[in-house]
């Protein structure tokens, strides 16, 4: 049976999941470790991809080609945009806020995909609504703050309130991180459903350099714990 793929950028974002795998075996590809096993009886493959869009895209593409996952879920932490530290955000869609060909007249964040001999322009990378609803329902049954919204991805750790405000204004973002939009792009290109679940570790402002190291572990584990609780329903 095809597994669910689970990707986190940092060790704290996936180690509690890997620790719960039964029958765990791993493969090393491109320096990334892919842990196969069962999570709550559900076949999964879990990897720590490292930060940023390229690391996460390479990881997602390898996962798809090697393990044919039926769904890929990106779990971890994010900077909040109008939501509180400790809140959870499940992506309605993802955008890449740092992809900028506006000088050529394109809307900010527009991506250019190949479709056979054709090409396609896309801004909002879709996420699977069924998986999102399962995650949100589980989140709401345990925690207060659980939101569906746009997740903005870029190769920048945002620690600036102006940039934060801009992300809300330009994209309607609820959270900012560094991998969801690239994983969603790879999934879209391969027609694999994806979900992005993030717990807010900091407010993507001047306090982030202090808040992120203070809250990353506990919030990363919150997102992972939620995923573990929901996995049988996905
Ligand atoms: N992940 C967690 N906090 C973040 C931030 N402020 N910017 C980008 N990625 C993050």
Boltz pocket constraint, residues with backbone or C-beta under 6 A from the ligand:
constraints:
  - pocket:
      binder: B
      contacts: [[A, 77], [A, 78], [A, 79], [A, 80], [A, 154], [A, 156], [A, 157], [A, 158], [A, 159], [A, 176], [A, 177], [A, 178], [A, 201], [A, 202], [A, 203], [A, 204], [A, 205], [A, 208], [A, 212]]
      max_distance: 6.0
